[in-house]
């Protein structure tokens, strides 16, 4: 994983690092959706084997 605490010059930049981490964080509605899907699968007697990938219809971004 890349070290975002330092900029291209090697100087520590906590503001930029915080902004990058915030932008890469999974949205809360994605987390809730995945938890609901896992719960539903378990209730129906299934087990999810691979990563659940969802595409945001509004932004088009694909979440792992």
N, C-alpha and C positions, 0 to 999 in steps of 0.2 A: 504494500500500500504506500502511496506517495505521501511524503511529509509536507502537509500544507501549512505548517507553522512558519516556514521560511519562504521568502519570495525568490525570484530568479537570481538576485544578488547574494543570497545566503543570509539576508538580514531577517530576523524574527518579525513576523507580521500577524499578530493575533486577530486583528479585525478581519482581514481577508480569510484567514483560516476558519474563523467562526462563520462567516458568510458562506463559504464553500460547503462546510459541513451541514449547515441549515438547508441549503439548496438541494443537497443529496439525500436528505432524510426522507424516509418513506412517509407519505401522508397518513394521517390517522384513519381516514376512511378506508384506505387500502388495508391497513392492519386489521380493522374490524371486519372487513369483507372476507379476508383470508381466514380469520378465526371462525366466522360463521360457516364458511365452506368446510373447514376441517371438522367442526362440530356436527354439521349435517351429514357428512360422510361417515363419521363415527356412529351416529345414531342409526344410519341405514346399514351398518355392518361393513363399511368399506374403510380402507386405509389409503391415504394419499401417498404415492411413492415418489413423485418428483416435485420440482418447484412449480408453484402456481404463478403464472405470469398473467398480468392483467394490463389492458391498454385503457388509458384514460380517454374517454370519448371527447371530452372538452379540449384537452391539450394534445392528444395523440401520443403522449409519452407512455412507454412500456415499462412497467414496474416488475421487478424480478418475481 
